[in-house]
Amino acid sequence: MLEGVTRRIFGASSIGNGEVGVRERLRPPKIGLALGGGAARGWAAIGVVRRLQEAGIVPDVVAGTSMGAVVGACDLAGRLGCLETFALELTPRRVLTLLDLHLGGSGLINGSRLANLLAERLDDIRVEDLKRPFTAVATELATGHEIWLNSGRLVDALRASYALPGVFEPVRISGRILVDGALVNPVPVSVCRALGAELVIAVNLATDVFAHGTVVQTLPAEAAETVRHEGFVDRVGRGLFRRVFDGDGGRPGLTGVMMESFNIIQDRITRSRLAGDPPDVTIAPRLGHIGLFDFHRADEAIDIGAAAADRRVADIRALVTEMTR
């Protein structure tokens, strides 16, 4: 009986004299978690991470882009609870108070207030001090290079990864001007592979916007109308923040145009990257009804992320069992 148990746990091989030799202990696959970006939809990643933890699925390496990087880093730093509490307490008014409008710079929002909030919660934690390997993805503005931030001050790495062009000010790190990593690698499966992951779980927050990839083959160019807003002075009188961010009367605001345009680009890049380097499992929360600046809808997004993870837990467990050797 003991020999049978030994064979099941450790495996065995025959030795010349008929004795049983112990082989290498069974080892589960090294798991990588690739957390994609999605602005306010990124709150869904909190629900995903929570559900995976509850199911006993703990990644060995984590890579994140934009908001995915923020969630992944906070989890590895033991601050996911703080981030979740902060997200759930957001209201539309509080979101506006955190957006330090900066019309004269390289982005509409300076980003200092958000950076200070992150710094308060992450202290002076460095990327290399996290309990498991982590990489945040950013894009170098001058060259388009994909930049992997896997050492140095964690807050700075996150700021660079979520610096949405035109919205947030770019971040300068080691002489390079960096912006949002979603421009080059929206769901960083390739990073997890490079870090040695054998089973990669991808969290894609752009699934619901795949309709952006269809083609309208015929559209007569007649009765064209320019979509305009009032001038700057009129906007101040009617509520600058509301018009800049939300738009009015069916017309998109400035950031609405920028964010949706970025969303289309991110969708196309995501599909291309995932086709070339597919994950083993994709968790895809349905978040198309949540706007990219709806940061006050965290409770809804988190629940949707948790439900999406629930649907894939059995598949992940089956793969882990199959790949254990």
Disulfide bonds with the S-S distance in Angstrom:
none
